[in-house]
Amino acid sequence: MLTIGHILAALTGYRISGHEPRLTSVEVDSRSIQPGGLFVAFPGERVDGHDFVADAFERGAIAALIQRPVAGFQQIEAGTAVDAVPELPFCLRVEDTERALQQVARTWRTQFADLNVIGITGSIGKTSTKELTHAVLSQRFTTLKTPKNYNNEIGLPLTVLQLTDRYSHAVLEMGMYDRGEIALLCDIARPKIGVVTNIGPVHLSRLGTMEAIVAAKRELVESLPADGVAILNRDDAFVMSMAPATRARVFTYGLTPEADLWASDVDSFGLDGIHFTLHQGEESWRLQVPLLGRHSVHTALRATAVAQACGLTWEEIIRGLQVQQSQLRLVTVRGPRNSLILDDTYNASPDSVIAALNLLDDLDGRKIAVLGDMLELGSAEEAGHRRVGRRALEVADLLVVVGERGRIIGEEALLAGMPAPQVFLTRDTAEASALLTSLIQRDDIVLVKGSLGAHLDQIVNTLSRTLDNVEAD
């Protein structure tokens, strides 16, 4: 169990004697603090965590990491010799609270020499892969997983600090915005198995080239030890270019017999999941799993590959693949007139939007695609939105687009031949919500998808709230 002593040792270099109070949790939001927790104050222009140290202590925190003075509380400098637990609560002042949090997590990770960490990165599919991998590994092992979207330089350390002796495995999602960030996460987490899902133009606006994105994601496989396993997507040339960069054993998955683990005969049954034949060597199995869309077969392959690397039996793997909670971020809710809303508003790239449209295509009923801006595509922005527009033409009976970039989707659908009365160009989520409330007919299927920054979740919220008001129409 993480204690005050571990925090002090990691940041001061001194071990304390006597009783070491246990920490119930480590939080960066004072509202989440439970009695016995540690609060980490991050500076900021709009919201400064140092302004909430008092609130954290009122809620029961017994210590806080700070990087500027906070009046009214006992303060210890990180360089000060400490041989006993200070009077509680107290503040430990460090030069940089983010780096201090990372150092504490890095030191805490060393307490678990036998822990098997699985790192997952890629442009899309990280979260669904993390969830399904956790479900499969949990058939045998007590396994920690990244909660929520804790996949960055703050979230991953917070996840690592949840480790206790009860866990033998940890499945950690690793996101990035720039070069060096995944290397930092790997330095903290020390993964033995690395999974790369795919490489797409997400973050192209920041990194500039696809080669730079590959280099940033490649940091995961470069970090793996010689006795580790790099699990790579055989269907993605960018991912396969990483193979020479790792010391670990390379294991591939995909939809080709050239992969070590591959799938064929993939069938989608809409909301009832997918069927496929799984192959390895001379053996094959026909499986049904509760994942949505043909593209989800790659998620199943990744989870299976990790499970094999961890020594699970086929019986355990197949049972784990059936776990319903391992579903994608996409969720279904009821909308006006008994319509079914496919809420996939967490994030978007051209490939993930097309995958969602493919799922929509598998479903029976009148189909409405509500699509918004895809952000951070850089030089691929216009081409990516136009590619989505062409696919929307083939799938949707009605197309509602939202925002400036979303407009490109609608314009391309029109240019490709979609009748003008079937395409609706809206400026914002409020206009789109009002339009959809009148457009939706009984039993329609409505896909809502865009980047998180497009806020299309507001459309889902509005439609689900108007359920009772229009049910009698």
N, C-alpha and C positions, 0 to 999 in steps of 0.2 A: 504494500500500500504506500502510495506517495505521501511523504511527510514534509513538515517544515524543514527538517534536517536535510532532506535531499535538495530542497530549493537553495538553502544557504550554502551547502557544500558545492553545488553546481556553479553558484554565482560569486562566492567569496573564496572558495578553496579551503574553507575550514570546516571540520566536522565538529558537531556539537555533542556534548555529553548529556546524559540524563534523558528524561522523557521527551520524545519528539511527537508533537501533536500531528495526527493524521489529517490530510486534506481530503475533504469530501469531493472536491472538483476544482478545476481551474477554468475561470470564465473571463471573457473580455467585455461582457455586457453586465453591468451591475444588477440589472433586473433579473438575471438568471442565477444570481448567487444564492447558494444554500448555506445554512449555518455550517461553519467549518471550512469554507472555501477560500481559494486564493483569487484575487482580482488583479488583472493585468490592465494597466491604464495606458492606452495608446494616445499619443498626441494627435490633434487634428484641427483644421481651421474652422470647420463648421461644428463638429462635435469632438470635444476633447475629453478623453476618459478620465483625466485628472480631476475634472469637475464633478466626477461621480464616485470618488473614493469614499467620501462620507456616506453616500447612499449604500455603497457596498458593505461598509462596516455596520451600518444600521441593520442590514439584512443578514448579518452574521458572518461576514468574511473575517478571517483571523489575520490575514496579511494582504499586502498589495505591492505589486511591482510598479514603481514610478520612475520617470526620468526627469522630472522637474519638481521643485519643492511643493509640498501640500501642507498648508498650515493646519495646526491643531492636532497633529498625530506624531507619535514617535517615529523618527526616521533614522535608518541605518544606511551608511554608504556601503556599496558593494565591496570596496577594498578594505573595509574594517575587519579586524580579527574578531571572530565571534566564536565563543566556546560554550555558550548556553543559549537556550531559547529566550529571545527577548520577551518582555511583557507584551501580551496580546491585547488588542491588535497592533500591528506595526507596519510601517512602510519600508521597503527595501529599495533604495534608489540606485539605479543603474544608468549607464550611458545611453542605452537604447533598449526600450522594453521589448520590441519585436525580436531583436537578436537575443535578448535575455531569455525570452520564451523558447526560442529555438534551441538555445544552449541547454536549458533545463530538460527539454524533450530529448535532445541528443544524449545527454548524460543518463536520463531515465531509461532510454532504449537499451543501454549497455547492461542493465540489470537482467536482461532476458536473453541469455546467450543461445538458448535452444528455440527461440521464437522463429517461426517461418513466416516471413513477410512477403506478400504478393503485391507488387506495384502494378498499377494499370494506368496507361496513358493512351492518347490518341485524339483525333479531332472530334469524333462522335462515338457514342456507344460506351463511354467509360462507366457511366452510372449503372446502366442495365447490366453490363458485364460484372461490375462489382456486386450488385445485388444477387445475381444468379450464382456467381462463384461462391459467395457467402452461403447461399442456401445449400449448395452441393457440399461444400466442405463441412457444414454444420451437421451433416448426416453422421459424421464421426468425431469431429474436433470441435472444441469450444473456440469460436472464431470471432475476433473483433472486426468490425468494418467501419469505414468512413461514414459518419452520420451526416445527414443533410447534404450540403455542398462543401464540406470541409476538405477541400482538395488543394489548398494553396499554402503559402508560406506561413500563414497563421492557423488555418484549419487543420493541416496535417499535424503540427506539433500538439495542438489540443487533443487530437485523436490519440496520438502516441501516449500522451499523459493519462489516458484512460486504461492503459495496460495494467494488468495484475497477473499474478501467478496462475490464475485460472485459464488464461488464454495460451493456446499452443500455436495458433495461426492468426494472422491479421491481413485483411484485404484492404489495401489503401489506394484510393483514387488519387491520381497526380495530374493536376492541371498546370497550365503555364501561360504566361503572357509574353515572356521574353527568354532569351538565352540565359542559361545558368540556373534557372529556377527549379527545373526538375533535378538537376545535379544537387542543388541544395536540399531538396526533399529527400533524395536518396541518401545523402550524407547523414541526415537525421534518422531515417527509417531503416536503412540498410536492408533493402529487399534482396531476397535470394531468387525469386521468380519474378520475371517481368513480362507483362502482356502489352502488346501494341495493337490497338484495334484497327486503325486506318489513318491515313493522312489526307486532309482536305484543306481548302483555303481559309479555314477559320483562323483569325489573327493575321491574315495576310496584310491587312492595312498597317499592322504594327511591325511585323517582321520583314515585309517587303518582297520576299521570294519564297517559293515552295521549298527550295533547298535550305533556306534558313529555318523553316518550320520543321523539316526533317531533322536538321542538326539539333534543334531544341528538344524534340521528342526522343532523339537517339540517346540522349543523356541517360535515359533509364537503362537501356541495354548495355551501355558503356560502364555502368556502375555495378553490374552483376558480378558476383564472384565466379571463379573458374568452376566450382561445383554447383553453380546455379543453372537455371533454365530460362532462355529467352523464347517466348511464345509469340510467333510472328505470323501475320496475315499473308498467306501465299498468294492471295488474289490482288494484293496491293503492291505495285512495283516500288513505291516509295518506302513502304515498310520493309520489304525484302532487301532493299539497299542497305539496311542497318546490320544485316547478318555478319559481315566481316568485322564490325566494330565491337563485338562482344567476345569476352573470354568464355562465356557460358555456353552450354550445349544449346543448339538451336532446334526448336520443335515448331513445325509449321502446321497451319490449319487452313481450310478453305473449301472451295467447291470444285476442286480439280484433283484427280487421282495422284498428281505430283506432290500433294501435301501429305504430311505424316498422318493427319486426321482429316477426313473430308466427308462431305455430305452430298447426296444426290437426291433426285426425285422429290424436290421440295414442293409441298402443296400448302396453300393457306386456306383455312376455313374461317376466315374473318375473326370474329370475337371468340370463336371456339378454339383458336390456336393454330399451330402448324404441324404438319407431318413431314418427316424426311427419313431417309435411310442414311445411317451413320456407318462409315467405313474406317477400319484400321487394319492394315495388312490384309490377311485373307478373311478376316471376320467382318460381319455387317449386322446391323440391328435396325429394324423399322420402329421409329419412335413417334410419339405424339406428345407435344409439350405446350403448356398454356402461355405461349408468347405470341404477340401480335405482329403479323406481317412476315413475308418471306425473308426479309433482311435479317430477322431475328435468329435465323439459323446460325449466323456467325456468332451471336451471343452464346448460344448453346455450345458451339464448338470451343469457344474460349474457356468457358466454365469447365467443360469436359477435359480440355487439355491441362488446365491447372490441377484438377482433381487427380488426373493420372500422374502428374508430376509429384503429387503429395501422397500417392500410394493407395487411393481409394479403389474399391472393387467396382465392377460394372453395376452390380446390384445397387450399391450406394449412390453411384453417379446417376443412374436412371431414376432412382427415387428422388434425388435432389432436384433433378430437372423438372419434376412435376410440381414443385412448390409454387403455389399461386402468388405468394407475396413477392416473388422475384420478378414481377412484371416491370415493363418499361415505365418511364416517367409518364407516358400517355395514360390518362385515366378517362373513364366514361362517366358522364352525368346526364341526368334527364333535363331536357329543355322544354320550351313551349310546345304544346300540342303533342305531347308524348314523343317529341324528337329525341334523338340520341346525339349528344355532343361528345366528340372525341377531343379532349382537352390535352393538347400537346404544346403548351405555350411556354415551356421552360427555356427552350433554346432552339436555334434553327441554323442550318447550313443548306446549300442546295441538295446535297445527298440525303440529309435527314428529312427534308421536306418532300422530296420525291419518294422516299421510303414510306412516309405517312400517306402520300397520295396513292401509292400502290396498295396500302392497306385499305384505304377508302374504296378503291376499285374492286376489292374482294367482297365488299359488303353489298347486300341487296337493299334497294330503296332509292329514293331520290337523294342525290348527293350534292351537298353545298360545301365548297372549299372556301374557308375564310383565311386568307394568307396575308401576313404583314412583312415588315422590313426584316431582312437578314443582314446583320451588322458585322463589321470587322472583316469584310471580304476583300478590301483593298482593290487592286486592279482587276480582280475577278468579279466585282460587284455586279456590273451590268450583265455580263454573260451568265452569271449564276442565276440572277432573277429571271432572265429570259428563258433559260433552260427549264425553270420551274413553271413558267407560263405555258410553255409548249406541252408539258406533261399534264398540267391542270386542264387544258383543252380536252385531252383524251379521257379524263376521268370524271370531271365535275359537270353536273347539270347546271349549276349556278356557281359563279366565281365572284366572291366579294374580296376586294383587296383594300389594304389599310396602309396609309402613310405614303411618303414620297418614294421610297424604294419599292414598296409594294405595288405602286402604280405601274412600275416597269413590268411586273408580272402580268397585270391586266392588259397592258398595251400589247405585250407579246402574244397573249392568248387571242386578242382581237386580230392582230396581224396574221396569225396562223390559221384563222378561219372560224373562231368562236363567234356565234351571233351576238351582236351588240346588246340585245335585250337580256342576255344571260350573264353579262359582265357588269359589275358595279364597282366604281372607283370611289372610295371614301377617304376623307382627310384624316379622320382620327377614330378612336375606339368608340366615342360617344355616338358619332354619326353611324358607324357600322352597327352598333348595338340596336339603335332605333330602327334601322333598315331591316335587320334580321328579325326583329320582333314581328314585323309585318310580313316578311318573306316566307318564314318557316311554315311549312304545312305539316299536317299530321304524319308522324312516323318518319320524317326526314332524318337523314344522317348528316351531321354538321361537323366537319373537321376544322379546328381552330389552331393555327400554328404560326409562330413567328419568333424572332429572337426575344430574349427576356426583356431587353430594353424597349421593345415595341409595345409592351404592356397589354398584350392581347388577352391576358388573364382577366382583365376588366370586362371584356366581352362575355367570357364564360360566366363570370359572377353575375352580370346583368341578366343574361338569359336564364340562368338557374333561379334567380330571384323572381323573374316574371312568370314562372311556371304556373302558379295558381291563378294569376290574373287573366291568362289567355286560354286556360284549359277548356273553358266552356265555349270558345269560339267555334 
